[in-house]
Amino acid sequence: MAASHTHHDFAGDMLIDAARGALQAAGEQWTDMRSDVFEALAAHEKPASAYDIAESVGSRRGKRVAANSVYRILDLFVRTNLARRVESANAYVANSHPGCHHDCIFLICDACGEATHIDDDRLTGALRDAAHQAGFAAVRPVVEIRGRCGACGDAAPGAPAG
């Protein structure tokens, strides 16, 4: 059984309020653009690229939004724990509990693209300890496991879920 900790997952307006509070607590401003980027990110059910988010924000604002601007905001969100980066997909997901700092493990479905986030502090703690023993500092474990989610079962990668 995974070691865990208690946190509250937020959704909808409560998630946006929690994200705003966490960003402001980190000494950053919650601007209209940052709000739009976070709302667009949170609206995606699967990991979203900066280009996906730029397109969503641009549609909402009625004008083109540069992906570079979105990347800078997403980097800020990752640094302040509002979002997580799915490294292998170069995509992002909103952190549903922005006030809770811990390492994430992503289970990524090769068939449908869903990324499920789980916590296992024993595993990530062991990775941090091993890195520190090897002389690494400021370790941020990135753990991504690729396979098939329960809904896709034994479907071939890229095949539609049945």
Phi and psi in degrees as GROMACS dihedral restraints (atoms count N, CA, C in turn):
[ dihedral_restraints ]
;  ai    aj    ak    al  type     phi  dphi    fc
    3     4     5     6     1   -72.0    20    10
    4     5     6     7     1   138.9    20    10
    6     7     8     9     1   -67.3    20    10
    7     8     9    10     1   140.3    20    10
    9    10    11    12     1  -139.5    20    10
   10    11    12    13     1   174.6    20    10
   12    13    14    15     1  -140.6    20    10
   13    14    15    16     1   162.8    20    10
   15    16    17    18     1   -92.0    20    10
   16    17    18    19     1   130.3    20    10
   18    19    20    21     1  -149.7    20    10
   19    20    21    22     1   162.8    20    10
   21    22    23    24     1  -106.9    20    10
   22    23    24    25     1   122.9    20    10
   24    25    26    27     1   -83.2    20    10
   25    26    27    28     1   132.4    20    10
   27    28    29    30     1  -106.1    20    10
   28    29    30    31     1   158.4    20    10
   30    31    32    33     1  -146.9    20    10
   31    32    33    34     1   161.6    20    10
   33    34    35    36     1    58.5    20    10
   34    35    36    37     1  -138.8    20    10
   36    37    38    39     1   -62.8    20    10
   37    38    39    40     1   -31.6    20    10
   39    40    41    42     1   -66.4    20    10
   40    41    42    43     1   -35.5    20    10
   42    43    44    45     1   -66.3    20    10
   43    44    45    46     1   -44.1    20    10
   45    46    47    48     1   -62.5    20    10
   46    47    48    49     1   -42.5    20    10
   48    49    50    51     1   -62.6    20    10
   49    50    51    52     1   -42.8    20    10
   51    52    53    54     1   -64.7    20    10
   52    53    54    55     1   -40.6    20    10
   54    55    56    57     1   -65.0    20    10
   55    56    57    58     1   -44.9    20    10
   57    58    59    60     1   -57.9    20    10
   58    59    60    61     1   -47.4    20    10
   60    61    62    63     1   -62.1    20    10
   61    62    63    64     1   -41.8    20    10
   63    64    65    66     1   -67.1    20    10
   64    65    66    67     1   -40.0    20    10
   66    67    68    69     1   -66.5    20    10
   67    68    69    70     1   -44.3    20    10
   69    70    71    72     1   -66.0    20    10
   70    71    72    73     1   -36.7    20    10
   72    73    74    75     1   -64.4    20    10
   73    74    75    76     1   -26.4    20    10
   75    76    77    78     1   -83.4    20    10
   76    77    78    79     1     3.4    20    10
   78    79    80    81     1    85.4    20    10
   79    80    81    82     1    15.4    20    10
   81    82    83    84     1  -107.2    20    10
   82    83    84    85     1   158.9    20    10
   84    85    86    87     1   -90.4    20    10
   85    86    87    88     1   146.4    20    10
   87    88    89    90     1   -99.7    20    10
   88    89    90    91     1    90.9    20    10
   90    91    92    93     1   -86.2    20    10
   91    92    93    94     1   169.3    20    10
   93    94    95    96     1   -60.1    20    10
   94    95    96    97     1   -42.0    20    10
   96    97    98    99     1   -65.4    20    10
   97    98    99   100     1   -43.5    20    10
   99   100   101   102     1   -63.1    20    10
  100   101   102   103     1   -39.5    20    10
  102   103   104   105     1   -61.7    20    10
  103   104   105   106     1   -45.9    20    10
  105   106   107   108     1   -63.0    20    10
  106   107   108   109     1   -41.3    20    10
  108   109   110   111     1   -65.3    20    10
  109   110   111   112     1   -44.0    20    10
  111   112   113   114     1   -64.7    20    10
  112   113   114   115     1   -43.5    20    10
  114   115   116   117     1   -62.1    20    10
  115   116   117   118     1   -40.3    20    10
  117   118   119   120     1   -65.6    20    10
  118   119   120   121     1   -42.1    20    10
  120   121   122   123     1   -62.1    20    10
  121   122   123   124     1   -47.3    20    10
  123   124   125   126     1   -64.9    20    10
  124   125   126   127     1   -25.5    20    10
  126   127   128   129     1   -76.4    20    10
  127   128   129   130     1   -20.5    20    10
  129   130   131   132     1   -76.5    20    10
  130   131   132   133     1   131.9    20    10
  132   133   134   135     1   -81.9    20    10
  133   134   135   136     1   -21.2    20    10
  135   136   137   138     1  -120.9    20    10
  136   137   138   139     1   165.1    20    10
  138   139   140   141     1   -53.1    20    10
  139   140   141   142     1   137.2    20    10
  141   142   143   144     1  -118.4    20    10
  142   143   144   145     1   141.3    20    10
  144   145   146   147     1   -82.2    20    10
  145   146   147   148     1   166.5    20    10
  147   148   149   150     1   -60.8    20    10
  148   149   150   151     1   -33.1    20    10
  150   151   152   153     1   -68.8    20    10
  151   152   153   154     1   -40.4    20    10
  153   154   155   156     1   -59.4    20    10
  154   155   156   157     1   -44.4    20    10
  156   157   158   159     1   -70.1    20    10
  157   158   159   160     1   -40.9    20    10
  159   160   161   162     1   -59.8    20    10
  160   161   162   163     1   -40.5    20    10
  162   163   164   165     1   -64.8    20    10
  163   164   165   166     1   -44.1    20    10
  165   166   167   168     1   -62.6    20    10
  166   167   168   169     1   -46.2    20    10
  168   169   170   171     1   -66.7    20    10
  169   170   171   172     1   -40.8    20    10
  171   172   173   174     1   -61.7    20    10
  172   173   174   175     1   -41.2    20    10
  174   175   176   177     1   -63.3    20    10
  175   176   177   178     1   -41.6    20    10
  177   178   179   180     1   -66.4    20    10
  178   179   180   181     1   -39.5    20    10
  180   181   182   183     1   -86.5    20    10
  181   182   183   184     1   -15.1    20    10
  183   184   185   186     1    77.5    20    10
  184   185   186   187     1    18.7    20    10
  186   187   188   189     1  -153.5    20    10
  187   188   189   190     1   155.5    20    10
  189   190   191   192     1   -62.2    20    10
  190   191   192   193     1   138.6    20    10
  192   193   194   195     1  -119.9    20    10
  193   194   195   196     1   128.8    20    10
  195   196   197   198     1   -71.9    20    10
  196   197   198   199     1   134.9    20    10
  198   199   200   201     1   -61.3    20    10
  199   200   201   202     1   -32.2    20    10
  201   202   203   204     1   -60.4    20    10
  202   203   204   205     1   -39.9    20    10
  204   205   206   207     1   -64.2    20    10
  205   206   207   208     1   -41.0    20    10
  207   208   209   210     1   -66.3    20    10
  208   209   210   211     1   -41.5    20    10
  210   211   212   213     1   -57.6    20    10
  211   212   213   214     1   -44.4    20    10
  213   214   215   216     1   -61.1    20    10
  214   215   216   217     1   -41.7    20    10
  216   217   218   219     1   -67.9    20    10
  217   218   219   220     1   -41.9    20    10
  219   220   221   222     1   -62.8    20    10
  220   221   222   223     1   -39.4    20    10
  222   223   224   225     1   -60.1    20    10
  223   224   225   226     1   -42.7    20    10
  225   226   227   228     1   -61.4    20    10
  226   227   228   229     1   -44.3    20    10
  228   229   230   231     1   -62.1    20    10
  229   230   231   232     1   -38.6    20    10
  231   232   233   234     1   -67.1    20    10
  232   233   234   235     1   -44.5    20    10
  234   235   236   237     1   -61.7    20    10
  235   236   237   238     1   -32.8    20    10
  237   238   239   240     1  -101.3    20    10
  238   239   240   241     1    11.9    20    10
  240   241   242   243     1    72.0    20    10
  241   242   243   244     1    22.3    20    10
  243   244   245   246     1   -89.5    20    10
  244   245   246   247     1   -19.4    20    10
  246   247   248   249     1  -143.5    20    10
  247   248   249   250     1   160.8    20    10
  249   250   251   252     1  -121.7    20    10
  250   251   252   253     1   143.3    20    10
  252   253   254   255     1   -99.0    20    10
  253   254   255   256     1   129.0    20    10
  255   256   257   258     1   -91.8    20    10
  256   257   258   259     1    98.8    20    10
  258   259   260   261     1   -57.5    20    10
  259   260   261   262     1   -47.5    20    10
  261   262   263   264     1   -67.1    20    10
  262   263   264   265     1   -19.2    20    10
  264   265   266   267     1  -107.5    20    10
  265   266   267   268     1    -1.5    20    10
  267   268   269   270     1    45.7    20    10
  268   269   270   271     1    51.0    20    10
  270   271   272   273     1  -139.1    20    10
  271   272   273   274     1   171.8    20    10
  273   274   275   276     1  -133.3    20    10
  274   275   276   277     1   153.5    20    10
  276   277   278   279     1  -132.4    20    10
  277   278   279   280     1   147.0    20    10
  279   280   281   282     1   -70.6    20    10
  280   281   282   283     1   139.9    20    10
  282   283   284   285     1   -82.0    20    10
  283   284   285   286     1   118.0    20    10
  285   286   287   288     1   -76.2    20    10
  286   287   288   289     1    -4.2    20    10
  288   289   290   291     1  -140.2    20    10
  289   290   291   292     1    72.4    20    10
  291   292   293   294     1   -63.3    20    10
  292   293   294   295     1   -18.2    20    10
  294   295   296   297     1   -83.8    20    10
  295   296   297   298     1    -5.1    20    10
  297   298   299   300     1  -107.3    20    10
  298   299   300   301     1   120.8    20    10
  300   301   302   303     1  -100.2    20    10
  301   302   303   304     1   119.9    20    10
  303   304   305   306     1  -163.7    20    10
  304   305   306   307     1   170.8    20    10
  306   307   308   309     1   -87.0    20    10
  307   308   309   310     1   150.2    20    10
  309   310   311   312     1  -110.3    20    10
  310   311   312   313     1   151.1    20    10
  312   313   314   315     1  -119.6    20    10
  313   314   315   316     1   126.0    20    10
  315   316   317   318     1  -105.3    20    10
  316   317   318   319     1   133.2    20    10
  318   319   320   321     1  -103.8    20    10
  319   320   321   322     1   114.6    20    10
  321   322   323   324     1  -112.7    20    10
  322   323   324   325     1   123.3    20    10
  324   325   326   327     1   -82.1    20    10
  325   326   327   328     1   122.7    20    10
  327   328   329   330     1   -73.3    20    10
  328   329   330   331     1   -17.7    20    10
  330   331   332   333     1   -86.8    20    10
  331   332   333   334     1   -48.1    20    10
  333   334   335   336     1  -111.2    20    10
  334   335   336   337     1   -11.3    20    10
  336   337   338   339     1    86.7    20    10
  337   338   339   340     1    -1.2    20    10
  339   340   341   342     1   -62.3    20    10
  340   341   342   343     1   139.6    20    10
  342   343   344   345     1  -120.7    20    10
  343   344   345   346     1   114.6    20    10
  345   346   347   348     1  -100.6    20    10
  346   347   348   349     1   132.7    20    10
  348   349   350   351     1   -99.8    20    10
  349   350   351   352     1   130.2    20    10
  351   352   353   354     1  -128.9    20    10
  352   353   354   355     1   160.3    20    10
  354   355   356   357     1  -112.7    20    10
  355   356   357   358     1   134.4    20    10
  357   358   359   360     1  -147.1    20    10
  358   359   360   361     1    89.4    20    10
  360   361   362   363     1   -64.2    20    10
  361   362   363   364     1   -26.1    20    10
  363   364   365   366     1   -66.4    20    10
  364   365   366   367     1   -44.6    20    10
  366   367   368   369     1   -65.5    20    10
  367   368   369   370     1   -51.9    20    10
  369   370   371   372     1   -68.5    20    10
  370   371   372   373     1   -32.7    20    10
  372   373   374   375     1   -63.7    20    10
  373   374   375   376     1   -40.3    20    10
  375   376   377   378     1   -65.2    20    10
  376   377   378   379     1   -38.3    20    10
  378   379   380   381     1   -65.1    20    10
  379   380   381   382     1   -43.4    20    10
  381   382   383   384     1   -60.9    20    10
  382   383   384   385     1   -46.1    20    10
  384   385   386   387     1   -60.0    20    10
  385   386   387   388     1   -44.7    20    10
  387   388   389   390     1   -62.2    20    10
  388   389   390   391     1   -41.2    20    10
  390   391   392   393     1   -65.1    20    10
  391   392   393   394     1   -43.9    20    10
  393   394   395   396     1   -62.3    20    10
  394   395   396   397     1   -40.1    20    10
  396   397   398   399     1   -65.3    20    10
  397   398   399   400     1   -26.1    20    10
  399   400   401   402     1   -88.4    20    10
  400   401   402   403     1     4.5    20    10
  402   403   404   405     1    94.2    20    10
  403   404   405   406     1     8.9    20    10
  405   406   407   408     1   -86.9    20    10
  406   407   408   409     1   142.7    20    10
  408   409   410   411     1  -117.9    20    10
  409   410   411   412     1   162.8    20    10
  411   412   413   414     1    51.0    20    10
  412   413   414   415     1    52.0    20    10
  414   415   416   417     1   -78.4    20    10
  415   416   417   418     1   132.8    20    10
  417   418   419   420     1  -126.2    20    10
  418   419   420   421     1    97.1    20    10
  420   421   422   423     1   -61.5    20    10
  421   422   423   424     1   137.6    20    10
  423   424   425   426     1  -120.0    20    10
  424   425   426   427     1   111.7    20    10
  426   427   428   429     1  -123.1    20    10
  427   428   429   430     1   118.1    20    10
  429   430   431   432     1  -132.2    20    10
  430   431   432   433     1   128.0    20    10
  432   433   434   435     1  -115.7    20    10
  433   434   435   436     1   123.6    20    10
  435   436   437   438     1   -99.3    20    10
  436   437   438   439     1   143.6    20    10
  438   439   440   441     1   176.6    20    10
  439   440   441   442     1  -141.4    20    10
  441   442   443   444     1  -128.9    20    10
  442   443   444   445     1   135.6    20    10
  444   445   446   447     1   -73.8    20    10
  445   446   447   448     1   167.8    20    10
  447   448   449   450     1   -60.6    20    10
  448   449   450   451     1   -33.4    20    10
  450   451   452   453     1   -69.5    20    10
  451   452   453   454     1   -32.6    20    10
  453   454   455   456     1   -89.2    20    10
  454   455   456   457     1   -22.5    20    10
  456   457   458   459     1    54.6    20    10
  457   458   459   460     1  -124.1    20    10
  459   460   461   462     1   -95.1    20    10
  460   461   462   463     1    17.8    20    10
  462   463   464   465     1   -61.4    20    10
  463   464   465   466     1   145.7    20    10
  465   466   467   468     1   -68.5    20    10
  466   467   468   469     1   146.4    20    10
  468   469   470   471     1   -54.1    20    10
  469   470   471   472     1   133.9    20    10
  471   472   473   474     1    85.1    20    10
  472   473   474   475     1   -11.5    20    10
  474   475   476   477     1   -80.1    20    10
  475   476   477   478     1   146.7    20    10
  477   478   479   480     1   -62.9    20    10
  478   479   480   481     1   142.6    20    10
  480   481   482   483     1   -68.1    20    10
  481   482   483   484     1   140.3    20    10
